[in-house]
Amino acid sequence: MTAYAIGLTGPIGAGKSTVAQMLRELGAKVLDADAIVHQEQSRGTVGYSAIVQQFGTKLLGEDKEIDRKKLAEEVFGDPLKLAQLERIIHPRVVARVLEARAMLPDDAIFVVEAIKLLESALRSSYDEVWVVIAPREVMLERLRERGMSQLEAEARLRHQRSETDFRAAADVVIENGADREATRTQVRAAWEAARVRAGRARGSKS
C-alpha cells in the first residue's frame, strides 16, 4: 500500500498554491512539483547542465544560475523548445515525486501540486485529480501582480489547456475567485470527502 494521492492542478494564476496551503493546514502532505522543477534547474544539477547545453549560456544571469524569465521567453511560444525542456526536467520530477510518496505512511493523504500534472507520466498514479479554476480576469490580475505584462500574461494563458479541458479531467473542481473564504469552504468540504474515499480505498486493499 501507499499513501492516498491527490493531483492538484489548474491553469497558471488560478491559485493552486493557495489551495495547497489550505490543504496543508488541514493535514495533507503537500509536494510542490513546480518547486522541484526550479531545484532541478539549479547550478550544479544534471538538469542545469542539460538545459545550458540545449539552449545556450544566453539563459544565464550574472550569478551563472539559469534566469527563469529568460528561459520562459525562450521556450513559451515555441512548442518544440518547450517539449525539449520538458524532456529534460520531467523524468527528474517524476522520480522525486515517487520517492516522496514512498516515504509516507499508508494513512497519509499526499497532494502533488503541478501545473503540468495532466501531461505528466504520473497522471494515472493519482487516486483523484483536483483542478483549481478562476475567472480569466482574476488570473490575469494575479499574473500582473507577479510582474508579468498584460501581453505576457495573456500569452501564458493561451498556451495552457482550456478551462473545459481542465474541468473534464477533474474529479474535484475548486472555484477560486476573489473570495478566499468561499474557496476555503470548498476546500474543507472536498478534503473531508477525500478522507472518506481514502479510508475506503485503504479498506479495500487491506
N, C-alpha and C positions, 0 to 999 in steps of 0.2 A: 504493500500500500504506500501511497504518497500523499502529501498534503493536497487538499482540495484547491484547485487552481482557477482563478478568475482572470481573464484577459481584459484589461481596461484600455479602451482606445477611443478615437474620435478625431475630428479634424483639428488642425492647428488653431489655437485660440478658443477652443470650445470649453477649456477648463478642466482638463484631465487631472492636472496636478492638484487642483482644489478638491476634487472628488477623492483623489488618492489620499490626501491628508485627512479628510473626514473618515475614510476607511481605516487609516492608521489609528485614529482616536477611538474607533470602535473595536479595535483589536486585531485587525488584519496585519499580516506580514507583507509589506509592500516593497516591491523592487522596481526602480525606475530604469527601464531598459534604455531610455534615451540618455541617461547619465552614464550608463555603461558605454554607449556609443562614444561619448565625449572622452571617457577614460581610455578607450581603445584607440583614440586618435592622438593621445599624449606622446610627447617626445620620449623615445626610448622603447616604445612598444613596436610589435610587429606591424600593427595596423598603421602606425605613423610612417614607418619605412615604406610600406606598400603604397600608401596614398601619395607620398612625395615622389616615389618612383613613377607612379602612374600619371600624376598631374603636374609635377614640377615644383621647384623651390619657390616659385612665384606666390604660392599659397602661404608661405611662412611670414610670421611677424618678426619684429626686431629681436624678440626673445627666442627665435627659432622654433617656437611652437606653431602648430597649424592655426591660422587665423580662420575661425569658423565662418565669419562673414564672407571672406574671400572664397572659402570652399563652397559655401552656399551659392554665391554668384557664379561659380564655375560650373556647378552641376545642375542647379534648378533651371528648368527651361530646356535642358538637353537630356532627353531620356536615355541616350546611350551612356553619357558620362555618369548619370545618376545610377544606372544599373551597374556600371563598373565600380562605383563607390560601395554600393550595397553588397556586391560580391566580395569585397574586401572585408567589410565590417560585420555583416550579419552572421556568418558562421561563428565568429568570436562571441557575439552577443548570445546566440543560441546556447553555446556551451556554458556561458556564465549563468544563464537563467536555469538550465537544467541542474547545474551544480548547486545553486542556491535552493532550489526546490527539494533536492535530495537530502539536504541538511536539516530540513524542518520536520517536526513531529507529525505524525499522521493526522492528528486532530487540528492542525493549523489550517487557516484559510490563507492562501498565498495569492496575492494580487500583483500582476505584472502590468505596469503602465507602459504603453508603447504606441507611438503614432503609426508605426508600420506593422502593427500586430496582424492585420488581416492578410498581409502579403508574406508573413513570416512562415518558415517551416514549422514553427511551434504551434500554429493556429489550431491544429487538430488535437493538440495535447491539453488544451484548456477544457475544464469541465463546463464553463459557461463564458460568454463574452458580454461585457458591458460596454455600451457606447455612450459617450457624453456628447450632447448636441447643444448648440446655442444658435440664436439668430445670427444671420450673416453680419449685420451691422454691429452686433456685440462682439463678434470675433474680430472684425476689422478694427474696432476700437481697442481691443486688447492687444492686437499686434502693433498698432501705432504706439501704444503705451510702452511696448518693448523696444521702441526706437526704429521701427520699420516705417518707411514712407508709405503713403496710400498705394502707390503703384506696386511696391514690393509686397505689401500685404495681400493685395488682390492677386498678384502672380502666385504667391504661395497657396492661396485657396484654390486657384484654378487647377493647380497640379495635385490636389487632393482628390480622393474619392468623393462622389456626390453624397449629400445627406441621405438620399434614397438608398444608396449602396450601403452606407453605414447602418441605417435602420434595418435593412434586410438581413444584415449579418448578426444583429444583436439578439441576445436572449433577454437583456435588460437595457432599457434606454433611460438615461438621466437627462432631463431637460435643465440645462444650466444657464438661465438667463441672468438678469441683473439682481434677482432676489436670492441672496445667499441662503437665507433661512428656508426658503422653499426648496432649494437644492438639498440642504441638509435633511429636510424631512423625507425627501425621496430616497436619499442615500441610506438613511436609517431603516426605512421600510424594506428597501431592497436587500440590505445587509441581513436583516432578521430572516427574510425569506431564504436567502442563500445559506444561512446557517442551518436551516431546516433541511434544505436539499443536500448539504454536505453531510449532515448526520445520516440521512437516508442512504447516501452513497457509501458511507463507511459501513453501515449496517449490511448492505447488500454484498459487500466484499469480504465481510468477516466470516 
